[in-house]
Amino acid sequence: MKIAMAADHGGYELKNAIKAHLEERGYEITDLGVNGPESVDYPIYGEICARYVVSGAADLGVVCCGSGIGISIAANKVQGARCALVNSEYAAEMCKRHNNANMVSFGGRVTAPEDAIRYVDIWLDTEFEGGRHQKRVDLLNSL
């Protein structure tokens, strides 16, 4: 499975921690930046990663900024992206089970690396339930 990743300066270190973990799990990672702690604009990186996922170049995406909020908003502006801000085990599970989130976001200033790694594993290991939820995902995709 291919996973695209991107972050701004506030999520740079968290992105790298998640990336190392996912590579250890055997995922193919495409790192779309940033590659340093210099200040950048998170909307650019949220959009780049979302377009990468929606195009099919990656199966899923992970984005990080300081809070996880801004970069998830940017990603969700791209038609077909369903990026969930994840800050709990429950959110990690349900965003996949019910919303078939193809992207998740994390906040580098508010989420410890060990928590983000646990959440990303839950998200990746959870299956989309389909059924009545498929209609809702179709409605999201039509917006």
A tleap script that builds the chain and sets N, CA, C and O, in Angstrom:
source leaprc.protein.ff14SB
mol = sequence {
  NMET LYS ILE ALA MET ALA ALA ASP HIE GLY
  GLY TYR GLU LEU LYS ASN ALA ILE LYS ALA
  HIE LEU GLU GLU ARG GLY TYR GLU ILE THR
  ASP LEU GLY VAL ASN GLY PRO GLU SER VAL
  ASP TYR PRO ILE TYR GLY GLU ILE CYS ALA
  ARG TYR VAL VAL SER GLY ALA ALA ASP LEU
  GLY VAL VAL CYS CYS GLY SER GLY ILE GLY
  ILE SER ILE ALA ALA ASN LYS VAL GLN GLY
  ALA ARG CYS ALA LEU VAL ASN SER GLU TYR
  ALA ALA GLU MET CYS LYS ARG HIE ASN ASN
  ALA ASN MET VAL SER PHE GLY GLY ARG VAL
  THR ALA PRO GLU ASP ALA ILE ARG TYR VAL
  ASP ILE TRP LEU ASP THR GLU PHE GLU GLY
  GLY ARG HIE GLN LYS ARG VAL ASP LEU LEU
  ASN SER CLEU
}
set mol.1.N position { 0.838 -1.180 0.000 }
set mol.1.CA position { 0.000 0.000 0.000 }
set mol.1.C position { 0.878 1.237 0.000 }
set mol.1.O position { 1.910 1.289 0.668 }
set mol.2.N position { 0.445 2.235 -0.767 }
set mol.2.CA position { 1.184 3.484 -0.882 }
set mol.2.C position { 0.510 4.567 -0.049 }
set mol.2.O position { -0.700 4.776 -0.137 }
set mol.3.N position { 1.307 5.247 0.755 }
set mol.3.CA position { 0.808 6.327 1.602 }
set mol.3.C position { 1.608 7.588 1.309 }
set mol.3.O position { 2.838 7.581 1.361 }
set mol.4.N position { 0.895 8.673 1.000 }
set mol.4.CA position { 1.523 9.974 0.800 }
set mol.4.C position { 1.495 10.726 2.124 }
set mol.4.O position { 0.544 10.610 2.896 }
set mol.5.N position { 2.544 11.494 2.376 }
set mol.5.CA position { 2.634 12.274 3.598 }
set mol.5.C position { 3.115 13.682 3.279 }
set mol.5.O position { 3.921 13.900 2.373 }
set mol.6.N position { 2.589 14.640 4.059 }
set mol.6.CA position { 3.044 16.023 3.927 }
set mol.6.C position { 2.817 16.734 5.258 }
set mol.6.O position { 1.987 16.318 6.066 }
set mol.7.N position { 3.561 17.802 5.468 }
set mol.7.CA position { 3.447 18.570 6.708 }
set mol.7.C position { 3.959 19.981 6.479 }
set mol.7.O position { 4.695 20.256 5.531 }
set mol.8.N position { 3.550 20.856 7.370 }
set mol.8.CA position { 4.191 22.165 7.439 }
set mol.8.C position { 5.243 22.105 8.540 }
set mol.8.O position { 5.531 21.034 9.075 }
set mol.9.N position { 5.808 23.243 8.872 }
set mol.9.CA position { 6.868 23.292 9.887 }
set mol.9.C position { 6.390 22.826 11.259 }
set mol.9.O position { 7.171 22.249 12.016 }
set mol.10.N position { 5.113 23.066 11.595 }
set mol.10.CA position { 4.585 22.663 12.888 }
set mol.10.C position { 4.351 21.167 13.007 }
set mol.10.O position { 4.238 20.639 14.113 }
set mol.11.N position { 4.277 20.489 11.883 }
set mol.11.CA position { 4.050 19.046 11.883 }
set mol.11.C position { 5.207 18.236 11.349 }
set mol.11.O position { 5.132 17.012 11.250 }
set mol.12.N position { 6.280 18.927 11.004 }
set mol.12.CA position { 7.443 18.282 10.383 }
set mol.12.C position { 7.995 17.121 11.217 }
set mol.12.O position { 8.187 16.025 10.690 }
set mol.13.N position { 8.249 17.341 12.489 }
set mol.13.CA position { 8.839 16.278 13.317 }
set mol.13.C position { 7.868 15.124 13.516 }
set mol.13.O position { 8.287 13.967 13.512 }
set mol.14.N position { 6.591 15.408 13.689 }
set mol.14.CA position { 5.603 14.344 13.856 }
set mol.14.C position { 5.476 13.528 12.577 }
set mol.14.O position { 5.378 12.302 12.626 }
set mol.15.N position { 5.477 14.205 11.431 }
set mol.15.CA position { 5.428 13.502 10.148 }
set mol.15.C position { 6.584 12.522 10.046 }
set mol.15.O position { 6.395 11.379 9.629 }
set mol.16.N position { 7.767 12.956 10.419 }
set mol.16.CA position { 8.942 12.081 10.316 }
set mol.16.C position { 8.835 10.876 11.244 }
set mol.16.O position { 9.259 9.779 10.880 }
set mol.17.N position { 8.276 11.065 12.434 }
set mol.17.CA position { 8.102 9.940 13.369 }
set mol.17.C position { 7.096 8.941 12.819 }
set mol.17.O position { 7.326 7.732 12.867 }
set mol.18.N position { 5.979 9.442 12.296 }
set mol.18.CA position { 4.966 8.549 11.713 }
set mol.18.C position { 5.533 7.853 10.489 }
set mol.18.O position { 5.316 6.656 10.297 }
set mol.19.N position { 6.250 8.583 9.670 }
set mol.19.CA position { 6.846 8.020 8.454 }
set mol.19.C position { 7.779 6.863 8.787 }
set mol.19.O position { 7.700 5.810 8.153 }
set mol.20.N position { 8.651 7.034 9.760 }
set mol.20.CA position { 9.584 5.967 10.147 }
set mol.20.C position { 8.820 4.726 10.604 }
set mol.20.O position { 9.187 3.604 10.257 }
set mol.21.N position { 7.772 4.928 11.372 }
set mol.21.CA position { 6.959 3.807 11.847 }
set mol.21.C position { 6.285 3.087 10.680 }
set mol.21.O position { 6.292 1.857 10.620 }
set mol.22.N position { 5.708 3.845 9.762 }
set mol.22.CA position { 5.012 3.219 8.636 }
set mol.22.C position { 5.972 2.476 7.717 }
set mol.22.O position { 5.628 1.425 7.175 }
set mol.23.N position { 7.156 3.007 7.542 }
set mol.23.CA position { 8.163 2.297 6.750 }
set mol.23.C position { 8.546 0.989 7.432 }
set mol.23.O position { 8.746 -0.022 6.760 }
set mol.24.N position { 8.650 0.999 8.762 }
set mol.24.CA position { 8.929 -0.236 9.504 }
set mol.24.C position { 7.821 -1.262 9.317 }
set mol.24.O position { 8.075 -2.467 9.319 }
set mol.25.N position { 6.594 -0.783 9.157 }
set mol.25.CA position { 5.458 -1.681 8.933 }
set mol.25.C position { 5.388 -2.162 7.485 }
set mol.25.O position { 4.557 -3.008 7.156 }
set mol.26.N position { 6.246 -1.634 6.620 }
set mol.26.CA position { 6.310 -2.099 5.249 }
set mol.26.C position { 5.521 -1.291 4.239 }
set mol.26.O position { 5.382 -1.709 3.090 }
set mol.27.N position { 5.000 -0.141 4.647 }
set mol.27.CA position { 4.268 0.707 3.710 }
set mol.27.C position { 5.241 1.471 2.823 }
set mol.27.O position { 6.338 1.831 3.251 }
set mol.28.N position { 4.831 1.711 1.594 }
set mol.28.CA position { 5.596 2.535 0.662 }
set mol.28.C position { 5.176 3.985 0.886 }
set mol.28.O position { 4.015 4.336 0.676 }
set mol.29.N position { 6.105 4.818 1.305 }
set mol.29.CA position { 5.810 6.205 1.667 }
set mol.29.C position { 6.355 7.157 0.609 }
set mol.29.O position { 7.500 7.039 0.173 }
set mol.30.N position { 5.512 8.098 0.210 }
set mol.30.CA position { 5.947 9.224 -0.612 }
set mol.30.C position { 5.878 10.460 0.267 }
set mol.30.O position { 4.798 10.876 0.685 }
set mol.31.N position { 7.032 11.043 0.543 }
set mol.31.CA position { 7.123 12.228 1.391 }
set mol.31.C position { 7.077 13.457 0.494 }
set mol.31.O position { 7.999 13.707 -0.283 }
set mol.32.N position { 5.999 14.219 0.608 }
set mol.32.CA position { 5.777 15.383 -0.239 }
set mol.32.C position { 6.242 16.688 0.413 }
set mol.32.O position { 5.938 17.777 -0.075 }
set mol.33.N position { 6.984 16.567 1.524 }
set mol.33.CA position { 7.530 17.736 2.209 }
set mol.33.C position { 6.688 18.068 3.426 }
set mol.33.O position { 5.616 17.506 3.647 }
set mol.34.N position { 7.196 18.975 4.184 }
set mol.34.CA position { 8.437 19.728 4.093 }
set mol.34.C position { 9.583 18.875 4.613 }
set mol.34.O position { 9.393 17.843 5.256 }
set mol.35.N position { 10.773 19.354 4.305 }
set mol.35.CA position { 11.967 18.612 4.688 }
set mol.35.C position { 12.848 19.392 5.654 }
set mol.35.O position { 14.061 19.189 5.711 }
set mol.36.N position { 12.225 20.283 6.406 }
set mol.36.CA position { 12.949 21.065 7.391 }
set mol.36.C position { 11.980 21.886 8.210 }
set mol.36.O position { 10.794 21.946 7.884 }
set mol.37.N position { 12.460 22.524 9.274 }
set mol.37.CA position { 11.582 23.249 10.187 }
set mol.37.C position { 11.292 24.702 9.791 }
set mol.37.O position { 10.685 25.436 10.571 }
set mol.38.N position { 11.709 25.127 8.605 }
set mol.38.CA position { 11.468 26.513 8.194 }
set mol.38.C position { 9.977 26.730 7.960 }
set mol.38.O position { 9.280 25.837 7.478 }
set mol.39.N position { 9.501 27.904 8.298 }
set mol.39.CA position { 8.088 28.239 8.186 }
set mol.39.C position { 7.600 28.165 6.739 }
set mol.39.O position { 8.216 28.723 5.831 }
set mol.40.N position { 6.482 27.466 6.545 }
set mol.40.CA position { 5.832 27.353 5.240 }
set mol.40.C position { 4.326 27.482 5.442 }
set mol.40.O position { 3.852 27.538 6.577 }
set mol.41.N position { 3.588 27.529 4.362 }
set mol.41.CA position { 2.138 27.678 4.413 }
set mol.41.C position { 1.467 26.312 4.308 }
set mol.41.O position { 1.574 25.640 3.283 }
set mol.42.N position { 0.771 25.903 5.376 }
set mol.42.CA position { 0.154 24.576 5.431 }
set mol.42.C position { -0.854 24.302 4.309 }
set mol.42.O position { -0.964 23.149 3.890 }
set mol.43.N position { -1.610 25.309 3.791 }
set mol.43.CA position { -2.563 24.960 2.732 }
set mol.43.C position { -1.905 24.338 1.503 }
set mol.43.O position { -2.489 23.483 0.837 }
set mol.44.N position { -0.698 24.774 1.217 }
set mol.44.CA position { 0.008 24.229 0.049 }
set mol.44.C position { 0.242 22.736 0.229 }
set mol.44.O position { 0.028 21.963 -0.705 }
set mol.45.N position { 0.673 22.326 1.395 }
set mol.45.CA position { 1.025 20.919 1.623 }
set mol.45.C position { -0.213 20.040 1.813 }
set mol.45.O position { -0.207 18.871 1.428 }
set mol.46.N position { -1.266 20.592 2.398 }
set mol.46.CA position { -2.517 19.849 2.489 }
set mol.46.C position { -3.088 19.562 1.116 }
set mol.46.O position { -3.553 18.455 0.846 }
set mol.47.N position { -3.050 20.564 0.250 }
set mol.47.CA position { -3.551 20.395 -1.110 }
set mol.47.C position { -2.689 19.412 -1.899 }
set mol.47.O position { -3.219 18.534 -2.580 }
set mol.48.N position { -1.378 19.551 -1.814 }
set mol.48.CA position { -0.480 18.659 -2.566 }
set mol.48.C position { -0.757 17.204 -2.202 }
set mol.48.O position { -0.876 16.355 -3.085 }
set mol.49.N position { -0.859 16.916 -0.918 }
set mol.49.CA position { -1.073 15.535 -0.489 }
set mol.49.C position { -2.452 15.042 -0.907 }
set mol.49.O position { -2.588 13.913 -1.379 }
set mol.50.N position { -3.472 15.871 -0.741 }
set mol.50.CA position { -4.820 15.464 -1.133 }
set mol.50.C position { -4.903 15.182 -2.630 }
set mol.50.O position { -5.506 14.190 -3.039 }
set mol.51.N position { -4.314 16.030 -3.435 }
set mol.51.CA position { -4.335 15.791 -4.889 }
set mol.51.C position { -3.601 14.492 -5.246 }
set mol.51.O position { -4.006 13.767 -6.154 }
set mol.52.N position { -2.539 14.219 -4.532 }
set mol.52.CA position { -1.775 13.000 -4.751 }
set mol.52.C position { -2.642 11.779 -4.456 }
set mol.52.O position { -2.641 10.814 -5.220 }
set mol.53.N position { -3.372 11.821 -3.360 }
set mol.53.CA position { -4.246 10.706 -2.983 }
set mol.53.C position { -5.415 10.578 -3.965 }
set mol.53.O position { -5.688 9.487 -4.465 }
set mol.54.N position { -6.092 11.670 -4.238 }
set mol.54.CA position { -7.268 11.637 -5.102 }
set mol.54.C position { -6.914 11.190 -6.515 }
set mol.54.O position { -7.726 10.558 -7.190 }
set mol.55.N position { -5.713 11.515 -6.960 }
set mol.55.CA position { -5.283 11.113 -8.306 }
set mol.55.C position { -5.020 9.619 -8.412 }
set mol.55.O position { -4.942 9.078 -9.515 }
set mol.56.N position { -4.883 8.945 -7.266 }
set mol.56.CA position { -4.567 7.525 -7.272 }
set mol.56.C position { -3.083 7.234 -7.181 }
set mol.56.O position { -2.681 6.071 -7.178 }
set mol.57.N position { -2.254 8.276 -7.108 }
set mol.57.CA position { -0.816 8.063 -6.974 }
set mol.57.C position { -0.474 7.434 -5.623 }
set mol.57.O position { 0.564 6.788 -5.478 }
set mol.58.N position { -1.350 7.625 -4.640 }
set mol.58.CA position { -1.221 6.972 -3.332 }
set mol.58.C position { -2.601 6.462 -2.942 }
set mol.58.O position { -3.623 6.982 -3.391 }
set mol.59.N position { -2.613 5.448 -2.111 }
set mol.59.CA position { -3.884 4.892 -1.643 }
set mol.59.C position { -4.480 5.740 -0.526 }
set mol.59.O position { -5.697 5.909 -0.448 }
set mol.60.N position { -3.621 6.271 0.335 }
set mol.60.CA position { -4.034 7.023 1.511 }
set mol.60.C position { -3.057 8.158 1.758 }
set mol.60.O position { -1.972 8.195 1.177 }
set mol.61.N position { -3.452 9.093 2.633 }
set mol.61.CA position { -2.578 10.213 2.950 }
set mol.61.C position { -2.582 10.546 4.431 }
set mol.61.O position { -3.580 10.357 5.128 }
set mol.62.N position { -1.449 11.043 4.896 }
set mol.62.CA position { -1.286 11.512 6.269 }
set mol.62.C position { -0.671 12.906 6.200 }
set mol.62.O position { 0.366 13.107 5.568 }
set mol.63.N position { -1.322 13.865 6.859 }
set mol.63.CA position { -0.817 15.238 6.879 }
set mol.63.C position { -0.720 15.739 8.311 }
set mol.63.O position { -1.498 15.334 9.175 }
set mol.64.N position { 0.241 16.620 8.555 }
set mol.64.CA position { 0.468 17.162 9.897 }
set mol.64.C position { 0.767 18.649 9.808 }
set mol.64.O position { 1.495 19.103 8.925 }
set mol.65.N position { 0.191 19.400 10.744 }
set mol.65.CA position { 0.572 20.792 10.954 }
set mol.65.C position { 0.607 20.997 12.459 }
set mol.65.O position { 0.579 20.017 13.203 }
set mol.66.N position { 0.665 22.207 12.924 }
set mol.66.CA position { 0.766 22.440 14.359 }
set mol.66.C position { -0.402 21.868 15.142 }
set mol.66.O position { -0.205 21.208 16.162 }
set mol.67.N position { -1.615 22.117 14.670 }
set mol.67.CA position { -2.813 21.628 15.354 }
set mol.67.C position { -3.473 20.467 14.630 }
set mol.67.O position { -4.263 19.734 15.224 }
set mol.68.N position { -3.158 20.293 13.359 }
set mol.68.CA position { -3.844 19.309 12.520 }
set mol.68.C position { -5.091 19.874 11.871 }
set mol.68.O position { -5.641 19.271 10.949 }
set mol.69.N position { -5.538 21.019 12.338 }
set mol.69.CA position { -6.795 21.589 11.854 }
set mol.69.C position { -6.638 22.216 10.470 }
set mol.69.O position { -7.339 21.842 9.530 }
set mol.70.N position { -5.722 23.164 10.350 }
set mol.70.CA position { -5.580 23.902 9.095 }
set mol.70.C position { -5.277 23.017 7.908 }
set mol.70.O position { -5.864 23.182 6.839 }
set mol.71.N position { -4.362 22.078 8.089 }
set mol.71.CA position { -3.966 21.231 6.971 }
set mol.71.C position { -5.090 20.275 6.585 }
set mol.71.O position { -5.196 19.887 5.422 }
set mol.72.N position { -5.938 19.888 7.555 }
set mol.72.CA position { -7.083 19.038 7.215 }
set mol.72.C position { -8.130 19.838 6.447 }
set mol.72.O position { -8.755 19.316 5.524 }
set mol.73.N position { -8.323 21.100 6.822 }
set mol.73.CA position { -9.253 21.948 6.068 }
set mol.73.C position { -8.767 22.098 4.631 }
set mol.73.O position { -9.552 21.986 3.690 }
set mol.74.N position { -7.475 22.352 4.468 }
set mol.74.CA position { -6.911 22.493 3.122 }
set mol.74.C position { -7.096 21.218 2.315 }
set mol.74.O position { -7.510 21.272 1.157 }
set mol.75.N position { -6.795 20.073 2.914 }
set mol.75.CA position { -6.941 18.798 2.202 }
set mol.75.C position { -8.386 18.577 1.771 }
set mol.75.O position { -8.641 18.106 0.663 }
set mol.76.N position { -9.325 18.914 2.636 }
set mol.76.CA position { -10.734 18.674 2.343 }
set mol.76.C position { -11.310 19.605 1.289 }
set mol.76.O position { -12.436 19.398 0.835 }
set mol.77.N position { -10.568 20.617 0.895 }
set mol.77.CA position { -10.998 21.479 -0.210 }
set mol.77.C position { -10.847 20.760 -1.558 }
set mol.77.O position { -11.430 21.189 -2.553 }
set mol.78.N position { -10.080 19.684 -1.596 }
set mol.78.CA position { -9.843 18.934 -2.831 }
set mol.78.C position { -10.963 17.907 -2.991 }
set mol.78.O position { -11.183 17.078 -2.108 }
set mol.79.N position { -11.660 17.966 -4.107 }
set mol.79.CA position { -12.764 17.041 -4.391 }
set mol.79.C position { -12.275 15.597 -4.277 }
set mol.79.O position { -11.303 15.209 -4.925 }
set mol.80.N position { -12.949 14.820 -3.460 }
set mol.80.CA position { -12.600 13.410 -3.293 }
set mol.80.C position { -11.756 13.106 -2.076 }
set mol.80.O position { -11.599 11.945 -1.699 }
set mol.81.N position { -11.211 14.143 -1.456 }
set mol.81.CA position { -10.438 13.934 -0.226 }
set mol.81.C position { -11.405 13.887 0.955 }
set mol.81.O position { -12.337 14.685 1.050 }
set mol.82.N position { -11.160 12.941 1.842 }
set mol.82.CA position { -11.917 12.833 3.083 }
set mol.82.C position { -10.900 12.733 4.204 }
set mol.82.O position { -10.522 11.642 4.631 }
set mol.83.N position { -10.467 13.893 4.672 }
set mol.83.CA position { -9.388 13.976 5.655 }
set mol.83.C position { -9.966 14.234 7.035 }
set mol.83.O position { -10.638 15.241 7.258 }
set mol.84.N position { -9.701 13.320 7.961 }
set mol.84.CA position { -10.210 13.434 9.325 }
set mol.84.C position { -9.102 13.857 10.269 }
set mol.84.O position { -8.004 13.299 10.252 }
set mol.85.N position { -9.401 14.849 11.094 }
set mol.85.CA position { -8.503 15.233 12.176 }
set mol.85.C position { -8.654 14.184 13.268 }
set mol.85.O position { -9.743 13.999 13.812 }
set mol.86.N position { -7.570 13.503 13.586 }
set mol.86.CA position { -7.622 12.393 14.541 }
set mol.86.C position { -6.855 12.769 15.802 }
set mol.86.O position { -5.682 13.140 15.754 }
set mol.87.N position { -7.555 12.663 16.937 }
set mol.87.CA position { -6.929 12.959 18.220 }
set mol.87.C position { -7.356 11.972 19.306 }
set mol.87.O position { -7.217 12.245 20.499 }
set mol.88.N position { -7.880 10.815 18.873 }
set mol.88.CA position { -8.263 9.768 19.819 }
set mol.88.C position { -8.342 8.433 19.082 }
set mol.88.O position { -8.422 8.384 17.855 }
set mol.89.N position { -8.316 7.363 19.854 }
set mol.89.CA position { -8.472 6.035 19.267 }
set mol.89.C position { -9.841 5.903 18.615 }
set mol.89.O position { -9.964 5.315 17.541 }
set mol.90.N position { -10.855 6.438 19.251 }
set mol.90.CA position { -12.214 6.368 18.714 }
set mol.90.C position { -12.295 7.076 17.355 }
set mol.90.O position { -12.856 6.531 16.404 }
set mol.91.N position { -11.742 8.276 17.267 }
set mol.91.CA position { -11.757 9.018 16.004 }
set mol.91.C position { -10.996 8.258 14.919 }
set mol.91.O position { -11.423 8.230 13.765 }
set mol.92.N position { -9.877 7.648 15.284 }
set mol.92.CA position { -9.079 6.888 14.317 }
set mol.92.C position { -9.883 5.727 13.741 }
set mol.92.O position { -9.839 5.461 12.540 }
set mol.93.N position { -10.609 5.049 14.603 }
set mol.93.CA position { -11.413 3.914 14.141 }
set mol.93.C position { -12.620 4.373 13.329 }
set mol.93.O position { -12.861 3.870 12.232 }
set mol.94.N position { -13.363 5.308 13.855 }
set mol.94.CA position { -14.635 5.676 13.230 }
set mol.94.C position { -14.466 6.434 11.920 }
set mol.94.O position { -15.313 6.333 11.033 }
set mol.95.N position { -13.382 7.192 11.790 }
set mol.95.CA position { -13.205 7.919 10.531 }
set mol.95.C position { -13.006 6.955 9.369 }
set mol.95.O position { -13.325 7.285 8.227 }
set mol.96.N position { -12.477 5.762 9.654 }
set mol.96.CA position { -12.358 4.754 8.599 }
set mol.96.C position { -13.621 3.912 8.520 }
set mol.96.O position { -14.156 3.699 7.432 }
set mol.97.N position { -14.104 3.428 9.668 }
set mol.97.CA position { -15.247 2.509 9.695 }
set mol.97.C position { -16.505 3.124 9.076 }
set mol.97.O position { -17.213 2.456 8.323 }
set mol.98.N position { -16.784 4.387 9.387 }
set mol.98.CA position { -18.019 5.004 8.916 }
set mol.98.C position { -17.833 6.015 7.790 }
set mol.98.O position { -18.737 6.200 6.976 }
set mol.99.N position { -16.674 6.672 7.730 }
set mol.99.CA position { -16.471 7.737 6.739 }
set mol.99.C position { -15.507 7.358 5.633 }
set mol.99.O position { -15.333 8.111 4.675 }
set mol.100.N position { -14.884 6.204 5.754 }
set mol.100.CA position { -13.874 5.750 4.791 }
set mol.100.C position { -12.858 6.856 4.502 }
set mol.100.O position { -12.523 7.128 3.349 }
set mol.101.N position { -12.376 7.486 5.576 }
set mol.101.CA position { -11.400 8.565 5.427 }
set mol.101.C position { -10.181 8.061 4.662 }
set mol.101.O position { -9.550 7.076 5.045 }
set mol.102.N position { -9.867 8.754 3.582 }
set mol.102.CA position { -8.685 8.382 2.801 }
set mol.102.C position { -7.456 9.183 3.220 }
set mol.102.O position { -6.363 8.997 2.685 }
set mol.103.N position { -7.656 10.072 4.182 }
set mol.103.CA position { -6.556 10.853 4.747 }
set mol.103.C position { -6.837 11.096 6.221 }
set mol.103.O position { -7.992 11.155 6.644 }
set mol.104.N position { -5.772 11.237 6.997 }
set mol.104.CA position { -5.887 11.670 8.384 }
set mol.104.C position { -4.896 12.791 8.630 }
set mol.104.O position { -3.870 12.902 7.959 }
set mol.105.N position { -5.231 13.624 9.615 }
set mol.105.CA position { -4.316 14.701 9.985 }
set mol.105.C position { -4.049 14.639 11.476 }
set mol.105.O position { -4.868 14.167 12.264 }
set mol.106.N position { -2.866 15.136 11.835 }
set mol.106.CA position { -2.428 15.170 13.221 }
set mol.106.C position { -1.771 16.506 13.507 }
set mol.106.O position { -1.235 17.157 12.610 }
set mol.107.N position { -1.819 16.908 14.783 }
set mol.107.CA position { -1.194 18.153 15.208 }
set mol.107.C position { 0.115 17.902 15.912 }
set mol.107.O position { 0.149 17.270 16.967 }
set mol.108.N position { 1.187 18.390 15.338 }
set mol.108.CA position { 2.509 18.196 15.915 }
set mol.108.C position { 2.716 18.886 17.241 }
set mol.108.O position { 3.593 18.496 18.012 }
set mol.109.N position { 1.921 19.911 17.525 }
set mol.109.CA position { 2.054 20.638 18.785 }
set mol.109.C position { 1.097 20.141 19.859 }
set mol.109.O position { 1.165 20.578 21.008 }
set mol.110.N position { 0.196 19.218 19.481 }
set mol.110.CA position { -0.812 18.754 20.435 }
set mol.110.C position { -0.906 17.231 20.556 }
set mol.110.O position { -1.610 16.722 21.428 }
set mol.111.N position { -0.213 16.518 19.701 }
set mol.111.CA position { -0.282 15.057 19.712 }
set mol.111.C position { 1.117 14.483 19.863 }
set mol.111.O position { 2.005 14.779 19.063 }
set mol.112.N position { 1.311 13.672 20.877 }
set mol.112.CA position { 2.607 13.021 21.089 }
set mol.112.C position { 2.835 11.989 19.983 }
set mol.112.O position { 1.885 11.358 19.518 }
set mol.113.N position { 4.081 11.819 19.565 }
set mol.113.CA position { 4.368 10.857 18.499 }
set mol.113.C position { 3.832 9.453 18.781 }
set mol.113.O position { 3.299 8.805 17.880 }
set mol.114.N position { 3.968 8.980 20.015 }
set mol.114.CA position { 3.493 7.627 20.319 }
set mol.114.C position { 1.976 7.529 20.195 }
set mol.114.O position { 1.454 6.473 19.839 }
set mol.115.N position { 1.267 8.611 20.484 }
set mol.115.CA position { -0.183 8.609 20.306 }
set mol.115.C position { -0.543 8.624 18.828 }
set mol.115.O position { -1.400 7.855 18.393 }
set mol.116.N position { 0.099 9.487 18.055 }
set mol.116.CA position { -0.181 9.555 16.619 }
set mol.116.C position { 0.104 8.220 15.949 }
set mol.116.O position { -0.648 7.793 15.073 }
set mol.117.N position { 1.167 7.568 16.347 }
set mol.117.CA position { 1.509 6.260 15.769 }
set mol.117.C position { 0.427 5.232 16.115 }
set mol.117.O position { 0.033 4.434 15.265 }
set mol.118.N position { -0.045 5.252 17.344 }
set mol.118.CA position { -1.123 4.338 17.730 }
set mol.118.C position { -2.384 4.634 16.923 }
set mol.118.O position { -3.052 3.712 16.454 }
set mol.119.N position { -2.711 5.909 16.760 }
set mol.119.CA position { -3.912 6.289 16.017 }
set mol.119.C position { -3.798 5.913 14.543 }
set mol.119.O position { -4.760 5.416 13.958 }
set mol.120.N position { -2.650 6.142 13.946 }
set mol.120.CA position { -2.506 5.822 12.522 }
set mol.120.C position { -2.595 4.314 12.307 }
set mol.120.O position { -3.130 3.867 11.293 }
set mol.121.N position { -2.081 3.528 13.247 }
set mol.121.CA position { -2.203 2.072 13.137 }
set mol.121.C position { -3.664 1.637 13.211 }
set mol.121.O position { -4.096 0.775 12.446 }
set mol.122.N position { -4.415 2.224 14.120 }
set mol.122.CA position { -5.840 1.891 14.231 }
set mol.122.C position { -6.550 2.229 12.934 }
set mol.122.O position { -7.322 1.417 12.423 }
set mol.123.N position { -6.304 3.408 12.397 }
set mol.123.CA position { -6.915 3.839 11.140 }
set mol.123.C position { -6.585 2.868 10.011 }
set mol.123.O position { -7.467 2.458 9.257 }
set mol.124.N position { -5.324 2.507 9.903 }
set mol.124.CA position { -4.918 1.619 8.821 }
set mol.124.C position { -5.472 0.203 8.988 }
set mol.124.O position { -5.747 -0.476 8.000 }
set mol.125.N position { -5.633 -0.233 10.216 }
set mol.125.CA position { -6.081 -1.599 10.479 }
set mol.125.C position { -7.598 -1.743 10.521 }
set mol.125.O position { -8.107 -2.858 10.633 }
set mol.126.N position { -8.317 -0.648 10.434 }
set mol.126.CA position { -9.778 -0.678 10.461 }
set mol.126.C position { -10.311 -0.742 9.031 }
set mol.126.O position { -9.794 -0.085 8.127 }
set mol.127.N position { -11.351 -1.545 8.850 }
set mol.127.CA position { -12.005 -1.680 7.540 }
set mol.127.C position { -13.222 -0.759 7.475 }
set mol.127.O position { -13.895 -0.525 8.479 }
set mol.128.N position { -13.490 -0.246 6.285 }
set mol.128.CA position { -14.710 0.526 6.036 }
set mol.128.C position { -15.896 -0.427 6.112 }
set mol.128.O position { -15.882 -1.499 5.507 }
set mol.129.N position { -16.918 -0.030 6.858 }
set mol.129.CA position { -18.080 -0.869 7.090 }
set mol.129.C position { -18.994 -0.953 5.872 }
set mol.129.O position { -19.697 -1.948 5.697 }
set mol.130.N position { -18.993 0.069 5.037 }
set mol.130.CA position { -19.869 0.066 3.870 }
set mol.130.C position { -21.326 0.135 4.284 }
set mol.130.O position { -21.678 0.833 5.236 }
set mol.131.N position { -22.174 -0.591 3.566 }
set mol.131.CA position { -23.595 -0.603 3.886 }
set mol.131.C position { -24.190 0.788 3.863 }
set mol.131.O position { -23.995 1.543 2.911 }
set mol.132.N position { -24.924 1.124 4.927 }
set mol.132.CA position { -25.588 2.430 4.988 }
set mol.132.C position { -24.591 3.582 4.941 }
set mol.132.O position { -24.949 4.699 4.568 }
set mol.133.N position { -23.346 3.315 5.316 }
set mol.133.CA position { -22.329 4.370 5.321 }
set mol.133.C position { -21.851 4.715 3.913 }
set mol.133.O position { -21.367 5.823 3.685 }
set mol.134.N position { -21.979 3.786 2.967 }
set mol.134.CA position { -21.544 4.065 1.600 }
set mol.134.C position { -22.341 5.216 0.999 }
set mol.134.O position { -21.777 6.069 0.314 }
set mol.135.N position { -23.643 5.245 1.247 }
set mol.135.CA position { -24.477 6.333 0.732 }
set mol.135.C position { -23.970 7.675 1.253 }
set mol.135.O position { -23.939 8.663 0.519 }
set mol.136.N position { -23.576 7.702 2.518 }
set mol.136.CA position { -23.106 8.952 3.121 }
set mol.136.C position { -21.754 9.364 2.550 }
set mol.136.O position { -21.510 10.549 2.321 }
set mol.137.N position { -20.879 8.392 2.319 }
set mol.137.CA position { -19.592 8.700 1.694 }
set mol.137.C position { -19.829 9.213 0.272 }
set mol.137.O position { -19.164 10.150 -0.171 }
set mol.138.N position { -20.780 8.598 -0.445 }
set mol.138.CA position { -21.111 9.078 -1.789 }
set mol.138.C position { -21.617 10.517 -1.738 }
set mol.138.O position { -21.282 11.325 -2.605 }
set mol.139.N position { -22.417 10.838 -0.733 }
set mol.139.CA position { -22.897 12.211 -0.582 }
set mol.139.C position { -21.729 13.164 -0.310 }
set mol.139.O position { -21.676 14.258 -0.872 }
set mol.140.N position { -20.794 12.750 0.551 }
set mol.140.CA position { -19.607 13.579 0.796 }
set mol.140.C position { -18.847 13.813 -0.499 }
set mol.140.O position { -18.434 14.936 -0.792 }
set mol.141.N position { -18.666 12.759 -1.268 }
set mol.141.CA position { -17.910 12.877 -2.515 }
set mol.141.C position { -18.591 13.750 -3.542 }
set mol.141.O position { -17.932 14.303 -4.422 }
set mol.142.N position { -19.917 13.884 -3.441 }
set mol.142.CA position { -20.657 14.688 -4.421 }
set mol.142.C position { -20.647 16.183 -4.098 }
set mol.142.O position { -21.042 17.002 -4.928 }
set mol.143.N position { -20.200 16.534 -2.905 }
set mol.143.CA position { -20.196 17.960 -2.512 }
set mol.143.C position { -19.183 18.757 -3.322 }
set mol.143.O position { -19.047 19.964 -3.124 }
savepdb mol mol.pdb
quit
